[in-house]
Amino acid sequence: MNASSSDLTPAADPGRIVLLTTSHRVAPGLLSWPAWQALRAADAVLCADGAHPQLPYLREAGIAVAQASPTAQELVDACAGGRTVVVVATGEGEPALTDGLARLAGSGRVTMPELELLPASYDLPGARVLDLVQVMDRIRAECPWSSRQTHQGLAKYGIEEAYELVEAIEAGDREELREELGDVLLQVVFHSRIAEEHPETPFSVDDVAGGIVAKLVHRHPHVFGDEKAETPEDVKAHWLRTKAEEKRRTSVTEGVPLGQPGLALAAKLASRARTAGLDVPLPEGEGVGYQLLALAARAETEGVDPEAALRAAARAYRDAIREAEGAVPEAITGAPGGHQDAEAHRDPAEAVTPEAIRTAPGGHRDAEAHPDPDTVGE
């Protein structure tokens, strides 16, 4: 049987659709080379958003862009005969158009053009931090609560978030860890936004980031310079030397925050003295305070974080209390044989003072990741 002339006619070229995506976090006009090639070679360039930030730069480069919102079928028809149509996607990514194209392809009734998703610009690591800065800027301007906050008023939240971060770390909860890191990051961005409004010495989150970048680069000459470091001890030596040049302190106790919890403070002082090669006997005295000082110094010498160790022991004690509560319900109901309410019957001599319940993060190493806890965050 001979083939008919229609059977020998080649099928029409269905053409090509290029969906061009861009990131609003990258400056408009900074597009990849493949994107520029696709734009210049296209038979038509369409964009639904007449105010798209890329359009002025495309037109300046001599690329004609038509404002249009074609349906999936209209776009397929526009590609007939081997034409290439580039669609500059809006911020939402053109979900209606891509869904329509998927339905057409799934129907089997339409010869579909070649479809290419071409990222013209894309986010680098850390790009979402820019979103956080923008969101915080708007909240500061428009939220009745956030617009009135001060560094002093937010200080307690920084303390709380630091505690919650440590709890997530010690619990090994990865999802909680991610969330708490975000809450701590919010504190940094919030305080930086407030700092922009200071009438005499303003600074921004860029200044904050720039400062820590400069510090890290300067204190890691074995990474960013010509110094050599083969061991953690070599790194520590570099860090101590560069920090000493920066700070020019007269005492190793300078820079140690006295407001931190007592065990952490004692361990920090002991570590500073040990790192400086000072053999300073612990002060002798009566009472639990001096005993705790000795325990904290001993823990530091043995490489143990006394705050973390005490929290672990306290959690074990908490679990024991809960177990006892389950075995003896009267203990929490006030029934005969149960315990008295501790707050209602507290000995006045044991009253808790504000100093005793100071809520500063304890047992944490400083925020800078570095092998020696005594040399960071300063």
Secondary structure, 3 states (H helix, E strand, C coil): CCCCHHHHCCCCCCCEEEEEECCCCCCCCCCCHHHHHHHHHCCEEEECCCCCCCHHHHHHCCCCCEECCCCHHHHHHHCCCCCEEEEECCCCCCHHHHHHHHHHHHHCCCCCCEEEEEECCCCCCCHHHHHHHHHHHHHHHHCCCHHHCCHHHHHHHHHHHHHHHHHHHHHCCHHHHHHHHHHHHHHHHHHHHHHCCCCCCCCCHHHHHHHHHHHHHHCCHHHHCCCCCCCHHHHHHHHHHHHHHHHCCCCCCCCCCCCCCHHHHHHHHHHHHHHCCCCCCCCCCCCHHHHHHHHHHHHHHCCCCHHHHHHHHHHHHHHHHHHHHHHCCHHHHCCCCCCCCCCCCCCHHHCCCCCCCCCCCCCCCCCCCCCCHHHCCC
